[in-house]
Structures are given as structure tokens and as C-alpha cells.
Amino acid sequence: MEGRKQSIKDKSILAYTLWGAVGFGIGGAVGGSIWHHEYPLFPFAILGILGAVGGMSLGLALKSWTRAGLLALAGAVGFIVGSFPVGMYIGMALGELQGMHIEPLAIVTGAVFLFISGAFLGMVGGASLGLALKNRQRAGFLIAGGTVGFAIGAQAAWGVVAELPGAVTFVVWGVVGGATLGAALGYLEKRKVMQSN
């Protein structure tokens, strides 16, 4: 019986992880399609779209159209607010790399800038989604999941330097960050189900 419960829990967490990865990945593709290399300091619209579509997907994973709309709005607001330092750090990273001709110090500095900006984006975005669900525990888990996932995924922003299409950069960022947000939400949902049984 215990093994069956664990199997149900694992499947649910995987499902939420996929919902998050796909939703934020699609949001990254749509938002990234409007990215332009000449405007690295203005990612608000891109990340707002990423947050809105990703939030909606998590709401649909919860099987609620109401929550889908609420999380879409919360995701858009949270990721727009969280994007302010992202633009600054990406701009600084690009400036370091261009000004120092890709020297080792510039690479390290750029990586640190991107990691910090990604962590902040995920923290604010996760907090906004958690608060929209009106649950402090969920907010805490989504903050942790978003911070880790988007900090790691931010390294995909190096694609901007390599002049990859913007959509590719933001899809990878969205997939990694969305997967961790989905996994955090899935864990909480399955724990709630297991405790009620």
C-alpha cells in the first residue's frame, strides 16, 4: 500500500513538472520571439509573457480555470517586477564581455550577474504565484523552486552573447525554471492528498 502511494506521488510530481516546463517554455518562446539584441535592458514584456503563460499552465495543472486566470495575472506581474534587475544584469554581463573581449574575468563576472538576476526573477515570480494561491507554505516552496530553477536557467542567457535566437534563450530559461516551479507545486499537492487519506 505504501509503495502504491509513493508511485501516485511520483507520477503527480512528474505531471506538474511537465506542466510547468511546457507552460513556461511556451511562454519563453512567445516572449523570446520579440527579443532584439539591441535592447537587452528591456526584457519586461518578454518575461511578463513567460510568467503569464507559465502561471496559466500551473493553474490548468490544478484543474481550475479560475486559478489558471489568477496565476496568469500573478505570473505576469511577478515576472515583470522580477525582470527589472534582469535587464540591468544582462546588460552588465554583455558590457563586460564586449568591453573585455571575452576574457576569463568577464566570463566569470557575466555568469555571476546572470545567476543573481535569474535567482531574483525566480524568487519574485515564485512569490507572486504562491501569494495568488493564498497559502504561505505554497509561497515558500514556490519561492525556493523558482529561485533555484531560474538561477540555473539564467545561464541560458549566454545564448544572447552567442547570438542565438532570443526564443531559444528564453525557452531554455522557461523550461528549467518552470520545471522546478511545477515540481514544487506537485510536491505540495500530493502531500496534501496523502495527508487527507
Secondary structure, 3 states (H helix, E strand, C coil): CHHHHHHHHHHHHHHHHHHHHHHHHHHHHHHHCCCCCCCCCCCHHHHHHHHHHHHHHHHHHCCCHHHHHHHHHHHHHHHHHHHHHHHHHHHHHHHHHHHCCCCHHHHHHHHHHHHHHHHHHHHHHHHHHHHHCCCHHHHHHHHHHHHHHHHHHHHHHHHHHCCCCHHHHHHHHHHHHHHHHHHHHHHHHHHHHHHHC
